[in-house]
Amino acid sequence: MNDLDALSAAVGEALSARSWMLATAESCTGGGVAECVTRTAGSSAWFDRGFITYTNAAKRELLGVAVHTLDNFGAVSEEAAAEMAQGALRESGAQISLAVTGIAGPGGGSTTKPVGLVCFAWSLLDGGTHTARHQFTGDRANIRKESVIAALSRVIVLAR
């Protein structure tokens, strides 16, 4: 068992203890969070669905992210992540959702939004939306892996 498998199992235990389902909204991880959790046998008991919204159009059409948010803050922002998580919760049967949007590289970064910047959000059906941003280092694969770990680690905390 690797670290992602152990993390997924821990997420499943935390969600199952509350009879919660999880939904995901992913951009830079490209479905990596959903892939991680569905490697766990029995995850259909606690994973509802995932949205991969790589483009701004997909974020708007599938999750209801506002044009105003994308124009004023950008797709890589806590504001966009919050709306992604809220949209995933609204469009699913889940009690908790998470969203990940960032710049995995190797290109695409800027001085204000460098490669490795990833924004997260978690929405709870019974309790608001939480956001965070992290600056990861390493190559594209490492940034994506660390993003999956950060997103799922916070789910465990919020489910307890």
Secondary structure as GFF3:
##gff-version 3
##sequence-region A 1 160
A	DSSP	alpha_helix	3	18	.	.	.	ID=ss1
A	DSSP	beta_strand	22	26	.	.	.	ID=ss2
A	DSSP	alpha_helix	32	38	.	.	.	ID=ss3
A	DSSP	three_ten_helix	43	45	.	.	.	ID=ss4
A	DSSP	beta_strand	47	52	.	.	.	ID=ss5
A	DSSP	alpha_helix	56	63	.	.	.	ID=ss6
A	DSSP	alpha_helix	67	73	.	.	.	ID=ss7
A	DSSP	alpha_helix	78	90	.	.	.	ID=ss8
A	DSSP	beta_strand	96	102	.	.	.	ID=ss9
A	DSSP	beta_strand	117	124	.	.	.	ID=ss10
A	DSSP	beta_strand	129	135	.	.	.	ID=ss11
A	DSSP	alpha_helix	140	159	.	.	.	ID=ss12
###
